Amino acid sequence: MDKKKYFILFPPFLILGIVLIIILPDHCTFYAFLPILGFWITYYCWIFLEKKETE
């Protein structure tokens, strides 16, 4: 796990998730979990592209 990438990406996605929980109506709060999915997709794509670049 690359901690530098993790801590660069984590704060914006955390803030986005909290904002979505606050803003979305009660029946749509499950959409607040989408930033979590987006975080992991972005994290692993970043790692994949970096490894591919070094090859």
GICOR-V403810 format. One record per residue. PHI is phi in radians with two decimals (none if undefined). BURIAL is # if it has 24 or more other ideal C-beta (glycine too) atoms within 12 Angstrom, else .. D_LAST is the distance of its C-alpha to the last C-alpha in whole Angstrom. Layout:
BEGIN
PHI&BURIAL&D_LAST ; PHI&BURIAL&D_LAST
END
This chain:
BEGIN
none&.&19 ; -1.61&.&18 ; -1.12&.&21 ; -1.11&.&21 ; -1.13&.&19 ; -1.03&.&22 ; -1.36&.&25 ; -1.32&.&24 ; -1.44&#&24 ; -1.07&.&27 ; -1.02&.&30 ; -1.11&.&30 ; -1.25&#&30 ; -1.14&.&32 ; -1.08&.&35 ; -1.06&#&34 ; -1.10&#&35 ; -1.13&.&38 ; -1.08&.&39 ; -1.13&.&39 ; -1.08&.&41 ; -1.31&.&44 ; -1.42&.&44 ; -1.20&.&43 ; -1.16&.&47 ; -1.00&.&47 ; -1.37&.&47 ; -2.07&.&43 ; -1.17&.&42 ; -1.11&.&39 ; -1.18&.&37 ; -1.19&#&37 ; -1.48&.&34 ; -1.11&.&32 ; -1.06&#&30 ; -1.13&.&29 ; -1.09&.&27 ; -1.10&.&26 ; -1.05&#&25 ; -1.20&.&23 ; -1.10&.&21 ; -1.10&.&20 ; -1.06&#&19 ; -1.26&.&17 ; -1.13&.&16 ; -1.05&.&15 ; -1.12&.&13 ; -1.05&.&11 ; -1.14&.&10 ; -1.19&.&9 ; -1.17&.&7 ; -1.13&.&5 ; -1.17&.&6 ; -1.39&.&4 ; -1.32&.&0
END
